[in-house]
Amino acid sequence: MFTGLSAFPLTRAAQAGNTQHANALSETLEPLWALYREYGGSLRVVATIAELTGKVSEPCLPQPLQTLQGDARNKVAAMIEALELS
């Protein structure tokens, strides 16, 4: 499936015109897309993922931007575990 948070397989399938495979890969990432929709885009979600997986130190965003906290951060942590992204 996906190693880390790599969208390369998805991108390659789409570029190759393999719509069925690209859609299947995208569907696998639906929990991530749902968080993007819920929290207004990818920046804060991806930054939170980077912090939770130890890829960056906290805080990783410049002020006044902040990663997700509280219940939102817990949702991201659950998604990381569900998609085996850690």
C-alpha positions in Angstrom: 0.0 0.0 0.0 1.5 3.3 1.1 4.9 3.6 2.7 5.0 6.6 5.0 2.7 9.3 3.6 3.8 8.8 0.0 1.3 9.7 -2.8 3.7 8.5 -5.4 1.8 5.3 -6.2 -1.4 7.3 -6.6 0.3 9.9 -8.7 1.9 7.3 -11.0 -1.3 5.5 -11.5 -3.1 8.7 -12.4 -0.3 9.8 -14.8 -0.4 6.4 -16.4 -4.1 6.8 -17.0 -4.9 3.9 -14.7 -8.1 5.5 -13.3 -9.4 2.4 -11.6 -6.1 1.9 -9.6 -5.8 5.6 -8.9 -9.3 5.7 -7.5 -8.7 2.6 -5.4 -5.5 4.2 -3.9 -7.4 7.5 -3.3 -10.2 5.6 -1.6 -7.6 4.0 0.7 -6.6 7.5 1.8 -10.2 8.7 2.4 -9.6 9.1 6.1 -6.8 11.6 5.3 -8.9 13.4 2.7 -11.7 13.7 5.3 -9.4 15.4 7.7 -8.3 17.8 5.0 -12.0 18.7 4.5 -12.8 19.0 8.2 -9.8 21.2 9.0 -9.7 23.4 6.0 -6.9 21.9 3.9 -3.7 20.0 4.3 -1.2 22.3 6.0 -2.2 21.8 9.6 -3.1 18.2 9.1 0.2 17.3 7.5 2.2 19.4 10.0 0.4 17.5 12.8 1.2 14.2 11.1 4.9 15.2 10.9 4.9 16.1 14.6 3.1 12.9 15.7 5.4 10.7 13.7 8.6 12.4 14.9 9.6 13.7 11.5 9.8 17.3 12.9 10.2 18.9 16.4 7.3 20.7 18.0 6.1 23.3 17.2 6.9 22.9 13.5 4.8 25.8 12.0 5.8 29.4 12.3 3.6 31.6 14.5 0.7 32.4 14.3 0.1 29.0 12.6 -0.5 26.0 14.8 -0.8 22.3 14.4 -4.0 20.6 15.4 -4.6 20.1 19.2 -7.0 18.3 21.4 -9.7 16.1 19.8 -8.5 17.1 16.3 -4.9 15.9 17.1 -6.4 12.7 18.5 -8.3 12.2 15.2 -5.1 12.6 13.2 -3.3 10.1 15.5 -6.1 7.6 15.0 -5.9 8.1 11.2 -2.1 7.5 11.3 -2.6 4.3 13.2 -5.5 3.2 10.9 -3.5 3.8 7.7 -0.3 2.4 9.3 1.6 5.6 8.4 3.9 5.6 11.4 
